[in-house]
Each structure stands twice: as C-alpha cells, then as structure tokens.
Amino acid sequence: MPGVCLPGTEVTDLEIGFRVLRTVALGPVVVNERDDVLPGAGGQPRVIRVHAGLFFVEDGKILEWTDYVLR
C-alpha cells in the first residue's frame, strides 16, 4: 500500500525518528506499532516510546491518524 511504512522501516532526521515494529492492515484501517525517537531535554539522550498509530487510508492517503502510547 503506498505511503505506509513496513516493519523494519526506520526514518530519521536531525531531530526525530521512528522505527516500525509491526504493521497490520484490514481494509482502510492500518495499525503500526513503532518506537518514536525524540530528543531529550537539555541535550539528554533521546527518549524512545512505544506507540501504536491507527490510520484510516483512502486512495493511498492518510485521512485520519491517531497515536496511542503502549508503554
């Protein structure tokens, strides 16, 4: 499916990044379990949080995106 990151995908830039752990799709609904990497306050090591992203997709474009913190 265009525009959806598959498990093992890593995207990073100078400030943030994410690592996709699992992806499940059922019709227009896609769920990614992922680690988000964010810079810490005051130059501390980056904070990694496990998230689930819930996406509603139509014609290869995300119509709605909601994130949930898993742990």
Phi and psi in degrees as GROMACS dihedral restraints (atoms count N, CA, C in turn):
[ dihedral_restraints ]
;  ai    aj    ak    al  type     phi  dphi    fc
    3     4     5     6     1   -61.9    20    10
    4     5     6     7     1   141.9    20    10
    6     7     8     9     1    82.3    20    10
    7     8     9    10     1     0.9    20    10
    9    10    11    12     1  -110.2    20    10
   10    11    12    13     1   129.7    20    10
   12    13    14    15     1   -80.2    20    10
   13    14    15    16     1   136.0    20    10
   15    16    17    18     1   -91.3    20    10
   16    17    18    19     1   160.7    20    10
   18    19    20    21     1   -53.2    20    10
   19    20    21    22     1   140.9    20    10
   21    22    23    24     1    90.8    20    10
   22    23    24    25     1    -9.8    20    10
   24    25    26    27     1   -70.8    20    10
   25    26    27    28     1   135.7    20    10
   27    28    29    30     1  -125.9    20    10
   28    29    30    31     1   130.6    20    10
   30    31    32    33     1  -125.4    20    10
   31    32    33    34     1   126.8    20    10
   33    34    35    36     1  -140.3    20    10
   34    35    36    37     1   154.2    20    10
   36    37    38    39     1  -137.2    20    10
   37    38    39    40     1  -159.9    20    10
   39    40    41    42     1   -70.7    20    10
   40    41    42    43     1   -23.4    20    10
   42    43    44    45     1  -112.3    20    10
   43    44    45    46     1   -41.2    20    10
   45    46    47    48     1  -134.5    20    10
   46    47    48    49     1   166.5    20    10
   48    49    50    51     1  -163.5    20    10
   49    50    51    52     1   169.9    20    10
   51    52    53    54     1  -150.4    20    10
   52    53    54    55     1   154.4    20    10
   54    55    56    57     1  -128.6    20    10
   55    56    57    58     1   115.6    20    10
   57    58    59    60     1   -80.4    20    10
   58    59    60    61     1   125.5    20    10
   60    61    62    63     1   -96.5    20    10
   61    62    63    64     1   -43.9    20    10
   63    64    65    66     1  -147.0    20    10
   64    65    66    67     1   149.7    20    10
   66    67    68    69     1  -134.8    20    10
   67    68    69    70     1   134.9    20    10
   69    70    71    72     1  -130.5    20    10
   70    71    72    73     1   133.6    20    10
   72    73    74    75     1  -128.8    20    10
   73    74    75    76     1   137.5    20    10
   75    76    77    78     1  -140.6    20    10
   76    77    78    79     1   103.4    20    10
   78    79    80    81     1    61.1    20    10
   79    80    81    82     1  -128.6    20    10
   81    82    83    84     1   -84.4    20    10
   82    83    84    85     1     2.7    20    10
   84    85    86    87     1  -103.4    20    10
   85    86    87    88     1   128.3    20    10
   87    88    89    90     1  -126.6    20    10
   88    89    90    91     1   135.1    20    10
   90    91    92    93     1  -122.2    20    10
   91    92    93    94     1   126.5    20    10
   93    94    95    96     1  -112.7    20    10
   94    95    96    97     1   129.7    20    10
   96    97    98    99     1   -96.2    20    10
   97    98    99   100     1   127.9    20    10
   99   100   101   102     1  -150.3    20    10
  100   101   102   103     1   159.4    20    10
  102   103   104   105     1   -98.4    20    10
  103   104   105   106     1   127.1    20    10
  105   106   107   108     1   -99.7    20    10
  106   107   108   109     1   135.0    20    10
  108   109   110   111     1  -112.7    20    10
  109   110   111   112     1   118.2    20    10
  111   112   113   114     1  -125.2    20    10
  112   113   114   115     1   148.3    20    10
  114   115   116   117     1   -68.7    20    10
  115   116   117   118     1   142.6    20    10
  117   118   119   120     1   -83.8    20    10
  118   119   120   121     1   165.9    20    10
  120   121   122   123     1   -69.0    20    10
  121   122   123   124     1   143.6    20    10
  123   124   125   126     1    62.2    20    10
  124   125   126   127     1    28.0    20    10
  126   127   128   129     1    78.1    20    10
  127   128   129   130     1    10.8    20    10
  129   130   131   132     1   -66.2    20    10
  130   131   132   133     1   164.0    20    10
  132   133   134   135     1   -54.2    20    10
  133   134   135   136     1   154.6    20    10
  135   136   137   138     1   -64.0    20    10
  136   137   138   139     1   149.9    20    10
  138   139   140   141     1   -97.5    20    10
  139   140   141   142     1   130.9    20    10
  141   142   143   144     1  -113.7    20    10
  142   143   144   145     1   125.3    20    10
  144   145   146   147     1  -124.4    20    10
  145   146   147   148     1   141.7    20    10
  147   148   149   150     1   -88.7    20    10
  148   149   150   151     1   127.6    20    10
  150   151   152   153     1  -126.4    20    10
  151   152   153   154     1   158.1    20    10
  153   154   155   156     1  -118.0    20    10
  154   155   156   157     1   125.7    20    10
  156   157   158   159     1  -102.9    20    10
  157   158   159   160     1   127.7    20    10
  159   160   161   162     1  -107.8    20    10
  160   161   162   163     1   120.3    20    10
  162   163   164   165     1  -120.9    20    10
  163   164   165   166     1   139.6    20    10
  165   166   167   168     1  -108.6    20    10
  166   167   168   169     1   120.0    20    10
  168   169   170   171     1  -115.6    20    10
  169   170   171   172     1   139.2    20    10
  171   172   173   174     1  -142.0    20    10
  172   173   174   175     1   129.8    20    10
  174   175   176   177     1    53.0    20    10
  175   176   177   178     1    38.2    20    10
  177   178   179   180     1    75.9    20    10
  178   179   180   181     1     7.6    20    10
  180   181   182   183     1  -119.1    20    10
  181   182   183   184     1   143.1    20    10
  183   184   185   186     1   -77.5    20    10
  184   185   186   187     1   121.6    20    10
  186   187   188   189     1   -90.2    20    10
  187   188   189   190     1   -36.3    20    10
  189   190   191   192     1  -145.8    20    10
  190   191   192   193     1   141.2    20    10
  192   193   194   195     1  -140.6    20    10
  193   194   195   196     1   124.0    20    10
  195   196   197   198     1  -130.1    20    10
  196   197   198   199     1   134.7    20    10
  198   199   200   201     1  -106.8    20    10
  199   200   201   202     1   145.3    20    10
  201   202   203   204     1  -130.7    20    10
  202   203   204   205     1   134.4    20    10
  204   205   206   207     1   -84.0    20    10
  205   206   207   208     1   128.0    20    10
  207   208   209   210     1   -93.9    20    10
  208   209   210   211     1   -36.1    20    10
